[in-house]
Amino acid sequence: MHTVIPHTHDAPAAAPVRSGAVAVVVGTGRSGTAAARLLHHLGASVRIVEKDESRVSAEFASLAARLGFDCRYGSHSAEQFAGADILVPSPGVPVASLLPYLDASRPPEIMAEIDLAARCVTSPMLAVTGTSGKTTTVSLCAAMLRAAGKRVFLGGNIGTPLSEYVLDVAAGEAPADVLVLEVSSFQLQTCTTLRPEVAVLINISANHLDYHADMQEYLDAKFRLFALQGPDDLAVLQSGMEELADRYALAARREFFDAVRRFPRTALLGSHNMANIEAAWLACRAFGVTQSQAAQAVEEFAPLEHRLEKVDEVAGVLFVNDSKSTTVDSMKAALESFDRPVLLLCGGKWKGGDLVSLIPVVRRHAKAVGLFGASREIFEHAWADVVPMSWDHDLQTAFRRMTAMAQPGDVVLMSPATSSYDLYSNYKERGEDFKRNVAAWKAERDD
């Protein structure tokens, strides 16, 4: 038997922010904007720090003027952070880079936007982290909970900041029965009070080593998700993490999952997605979701864009957009999802990982590899003489090279195993470019 999580928890014991406290928010993206709005609502004096004033949207500038934010632009300095009681950094800004500018004799409390917002909620939280598959897993959780008739907020790192939810509820919107949150290592590193009733770690491998000091720091960040849980809470982890769970002294009840096909009727590809589904089921079962309700949600669940997304099949060649693949492990999962020859498109800004470990998988699944953009030397060094390999400066040229080799029954798979920041603003832009190339190739064949 499993224990069902209560549907409410106690209201915050004290105000999350002292009225009049000086709160410095670094960055004016969606997360920073939401944090600044919530801090203002809570009575703080809000100061905005942004290195590049050109990043500030007209909408944010208007909001800042209307609410009276103190906006300070330009390279970081001690003056920008002077007198700060609270510091909310953008998730993309390493905290270590800000420490030299803080007053060591009176350091501010550093908190992630999601941690700030979590101090203001009473609905139970289901939080998911992991190296890859977080968005698919939280989306599955939301679908399962909704299939059980629950009102769900889905947000965090997936798109909608939790602070926006708090402000909506304060404005009169009905609270959710369950808050389903995707949480990144960047966010977790500055979480000190976040305590989800159900916390899920779907997998972990080398990632973001261009941000974190080392793998240990990355691990420490991920396991902060469980740090405040108690024996009435639930920790869901991938099988094989038992030793890590002991090392980090998890106090919550533990459940471990494997990539089983409990719900075979699904459009999701690959054993990694079977693991994501199982993790979501174990997490949602704790909120009273039945197996039949979960099965219905899984059957109706559509694969998410840019995540092993089937773009088209033309003349027997399947085109798959896995632009969200930014790690070696996610590329491995993508390759293993197909039992037909793969023409693999990869490359971009390297984030770390062990490509040599993929040699058996590449030999087994890849017909050829088309590199594009940055990291050419890393891939070529790792896979020399393993598989036919080429390199082109841009995706379009590499795509054309791979499609020229494609035969009926092949898969043209873009699964880069890198970030997109060499050629694109984000992985979505990279995925859209791949889809444009597929559409153009198809149109040429139809002429």
Beta strands, then each sheet from edge to edge (+ up, - down):
strand 1: 22-26
strand 2: 45-50
strand 3: 70-73
strand 4: 86-88
strand 5: 109-110
strand 6: 125-129
strand 7: 152-156
strand 8: 178-182
strand 9: 198-201
strand 10: 234-238
strand 11: 253-257
strand 12: 309-314
strand 13: 317-321
strand 14: 342-346
strand 15: 366-372
strand 16: 389-392
strand 17: 411-414
sheet 1: 3+ 2+ 1+ 4+ 5+
sheet 2: 7+ 8+ 6+ 9+ 10+ 11+
sheet 3: 12+ 13- 17- 14- 15- 16-
end
